[in-house]
Amino acid sequence: MANESATNAGIHTKECVVLIADDDATARLIESDFLMQAGFNVAEAGDGPQALAVFKQKKPDIVLLDVMMPEMSGFEVCASIRSLPGGENTAIMMVTGLGDLESIHHAYEAGATDFITKPINWVILVQRVRYLWRAISAREELRRSEEKNRALINAIPDLMLQIGKDATILAFKAPKDFDLSAFPEGLLGKNMIEVFFTNAPNEAMIAIERLLKTGETQVLEHQVKCGLETHSYESRIVVSGEDELLAIVRDVAKSKKR
């Protein structure tokens, strides 16, 4: 189980690792003590090259970088981290005694996520680090949720249409085995009612109006003629946003074969 702040943020699978890079051993000791008391896992580095070496080894979630360090400045270390694998998403807080706007601008240009100026209020520092960890955790949860939703969508064996309130097809996703030959002129930009409900356009229009009014899922059966063949479909249409609808179109003949 990770620390309390990580648990509250919703990610339980790993601790938050904070890398402190500062050539001042006393400052590192104080920062480490406050962060470890708050439940963070801390790694340390005394200069820029060491910070990069520790970063590659530990893969920290958050880096606290002192701006004024020997061999490499915090700005240079920050820019280098951003070029490393995984470094593009790491939260980097610059710790600086330079409170002028030019230095702050330089920090953000180097890729800093946040900055804090000296003298440091250690309680505020811990709260800022907690905030960064919550943001990282929320982003990770969002990424996982999007991956899960993408996997679920890819597993749906039906044609999915994103349509506007006027039934215009804005986007679609078709499974590999879905026969699109019935729509030789394509689907994007076309009116769903005109394409899919040629045998019952009024019924489809009334269903969409009912959906927009009540929010209740509408289920419709319809047919599309393609040459001598007739394709039978079942469509479920739901609200998918303030100005959009989602239609899941199932090929009835193929669904019976599954």
N, C-alpha and C positions, 0 to 999 in steps of 0.2 A: 504494500500500500504506500502511495506517495504521501508527501506532506499535506497538511490541512488545506493550504491554499490551492494545491493541485487538485485535491479531492473535491473541494467546493466548486472548482472550475469545471468539473465533469470528466477529467481525464485521470484514470486510476492506474494506467499501465506502466508509467515510468515517472521517476522523480524529475523535477526541474533542476537542471545543472546550470549553475552560474559561474562563468569564468571572470575572475577579477585580474586585470592586467594593470599593474602600477609598480613603478620602481621604488616607491616609498613603502618599506616593509611595515612600518607602523600603521599606515593607512590601510594596507591590505589586511592586517591583523584585525583592525576594528571593523572593517567592512565584512570580513569573513565571519566574525563573531556575531554581528547583528543578523546577518543573513542565515547563518546556521541555526540561531535561536528561533528564527521565523520558519524553520523547516526546510530551507533550501540546501541542496548539495553543492558544495563550493569547490572550485579548482582555482589555482593561483598561477600567475606568471609575473616575473620581475622586469621584463622588457618586451619589446615588440616581437623579435624573432621567437622568443620563448612562448609568447602568447599564441603565435601562429602554430607552433609545434603542439601546444596543449590543445588548441582548437581541433587540430586534425585527429588527435588521439581521443579526446573526450566528447567531441561533438556537442558542445553546450547549447542550451536553449537560449540563454541570455549572456551577453558579454558586457562587462563594465570596463571601459577603456579610459585610462588617464591620457590626456592629450600630450603632456610633456613627459616623454620617456626617452632614454638613450637609444641610439642606433636607429630606431624607427619611431616616428611620432604616432600618436593615437590615430590621427587622420590617415596615415599610411597603412597602419594595421587594419583599420576599418575597411579601407578600399581593398586591401588584400583578402580579407575574410570574405568580402562580397564576391570575389572571383573564385573562391574555393567551392568544391561540391558541398551542397547543403548550406553554404554561407549566405545565399541570396535570401533565405527566409529566417535567418537568425536575428533576434532582437538585439540591437547594439545601442547601449547608452554611453555617451561620451561624458566623462567626468573632467571638468575643466575649471581652471581659475581665471580663464579668459572669458569675461562676460560680455565682450563687445559683439556687436551684430555681425561683424566680418567673420569672427571665429565660429559663431553659431551657424552662419551660412556655410562656412567651410565644412563644418561637421556634417550638415545635411547633404552637401555635395559629395562628401566621401561615402555616404550611404548610411549615416546614423539614423536610428529609429527615434531616439530621444536624447536629451542631454540634461545634466545637472551641474550647477556651478558650486565651486568651493567658496567659503567653508561649508562643508556638507552637514545638513541636519540628518543624522543617521536614521531617525524614525521616518522621516519623509522619504529617504532613499529606499528603505524597505517597502514602503507603500507603493512607490513608483515601480519597483521590481515586481511586486505582487500584481500591479495593474498590467504590466507587460506580460506576465505569465498568464493572467486571465485572458488577455487578448490572443496569445498564442494558443491557449487551450480552446478558445471559442473557434478560432480559425481551423484548428485540427478537427474539431467536432463537425464543423461545416464541411470540410473536405471529405471526411468519412461518410457523412450523410449524403453528399453529392455522389460519391462513388457507389453507395448502396442504391440510391435512386436510379443512377445510370444503369447499374446491373439489372435492377428490376424492370426498367423500361426496355432494355435489350432482350430481356427474357419474354416479353409480351409478344405472342405470335401474330399480332394483328396490326393493321395499318393504323397509325396514329396521326390525326390531323389537328393542327393548331389553327383555329379559325377566329375571325373577328365577329363582332356582333351582327354584321351584315352577311355572315356566312362565307366571307372571302377566305380562301385557304392561304394562310400566312407561312406555314411550314408543315412538313410532314416527315414521318419516319416509317419506312416500310420494311418488314422482315424480308430475308432473302428469298423465301419461297412464296411471297405474295405476288400474285399475277397482276402486273400493272398494264398489261396489253389492252385492257378494256378502256384505258385512258390514253390514247395515242397522242393527244395534244398536251399531255402533262397535267399537273395538278396545281402548281404554284400560281397564285393570282386568280385562279378560277373560283367561281361561286360553288360551294359544296352542294347546294340544292340543285343547281343546274347540271352538275356532273353526276351526282349519285341518286337523285330523286326525280329523274325524268318521268317516272310512272306515277309519282304522287308528290308534286312540288308543294301543293297547298298544305298537305299533312305535315311536311317537314317544316314549313314556315311557321305553322301554328305551334308545333312542338318547340321550336327555338324561342318563339315569343313567350311560351309558357315557362320555359327554362329561365329566361331572363327575368321573368316576373316572380317566380316562386323559388328558383334555385334547385328545383327537384330534377334529378337525372331523368333524361328522356331516352326511351328505347324504341327504335324504329326498325322495321323490316322493309327492305326495298330491293329493287332489281335494276341492273344496268345491262343494256343490250350492246353486244359487240359483234357486228356482223350477224352470223346465224346463231351465235351463242348468247345465252342469257346468264349473267352472274347474279347470284342471290347473296345479299349481305344483311347483317344485323349491325346497327350503329347505336352506340351508347354515347350520349352527348352530355357533358357536364360543364359547369362553370370552372374556369381555370385562371381567373384573374379579374380585375376590374373591367377590362375591355375585351377579354378573350374567352373562348370556349375550347374545350378539348373533345374531339370525336374519336372514339375507338371503333374502327370498322372491321368487323369479322366476316371473313368469307365463309358463309354457312356450309357450303359443300365440303370445304377442306376441314372445317371444325368437326364435321361428322366422321371424317376419316381418322382423326386423331385418337 
